[in-house]
């Protein structure tokens, strides 16, 4: 039944979903027009918002590019390649491959969202080299696990309100992760999604005649060019000692960082990937060869993220995001506020695809409403977090690193993700409303 439901969605998306760059251009025009027409902002003022905010995601853009590059470099090391292939060997059929990649992605994303994006995509490639399976669904399954990240250990909303001195502390105090990430309703929700998402992906598996396969040879890394070590510079590039000295120095710092109580964040994930890659590649030459292959997939991140920064600036500065949230709050009750917070966060996320940025926009609206209505503040906060994660399933912003690693386009996977959006949306809504 789900295969039958997914088939027209896949065809629809394949026909009408443009390249993510075209999508972000259209989104920019829609937000610009909405700010002028709905918020009564002067066109020149909106243009000012857009231009001033255009470079607001530069550091984050570099982080995301490094997620792609360092993750690829680490995965192309002989040791990690062998480990991924060994794990991929557990799958003996297309259905098993779909379930395995989804579960691995779910676990990795729950631990850390950046880790989940990279591991899921790289594992999908390893599986495709060993099992004959629809490559589009395989990569979509790897990406679908990302939906749990904001309910996991790296969720920006629950971690923000658990940190003393956060910007809403005077209103709600400090809320421990025991009331958010490890609350019974959130654990129930995670348990249901860990069962439902792999099952839905499995049931969407196309028949052999409708499947799109990939030649395993095309997924292999390019061979390392030969070097005769004739020049002193060649000897430095092939120096095992040089690579290991620098690599182990970086890992020593990392060990010191964690011993001192440091936590996992995006910079640390990238740092870990980079220095593990340096050590496991051995020589600088092998690392640089891997880098040249990795960087080719980063074009979408470089060109699109500034446009998303401009969109976010218009949404926040014009009041458009706040108005959208206030509209949903206007007819909510204490019992339904979490549900409407989830829905509004899902819509806002299409235009403001940043967990921390979205919380900064919606918290000043959702939190006073929760206090006034007597709603559960922790549940409302997690509803915003889940709404942010939910519509990432159809937001190309977050799929770009996965697509770059896999060598696919957004239209190849979004039809499958659209059906997951419906299923996961129903599950999250029911738990937030009744659990």
Protein Blocks (a to p, Z undefined) as FASTA:
>chain_A
ZZmmmmmmmmmmmmmmccfklmmmmmmmmmmmmmmmmnopafklmmmmmmmmmmmmmmmm
mmmmmmmmmmmmmmmpmklmmmmmmmmmmpmbfklmmmmmmmmmmmmmmmomklmmmmmm
mmmmmmmmmpccdfklmmmmmmmmmmmmmmmmklmklmmmmpghiaklmmnopadfklmm
mpmklmmmmmmmmmmmmmmmmmmpccfklpccddfklmpccdddddehlamklmmmmmmk
lmmmmmmmmmmmmmmmmmnopacdfklmmmmmmmmmmmmnopaklmmmmmmmmmmmmmmm
mmmmmmmmmmmmmmmmnommmmmmmmmmmmccfklmmmmmmmmmmmmmmmmgcfklmmmm
mmmmmmmmmmmnopafklmmmmmmmmmmmmmmmmmklmmmmmmmnopafklmmmmmmmmm
mmmmmmmmmmmmmZZ
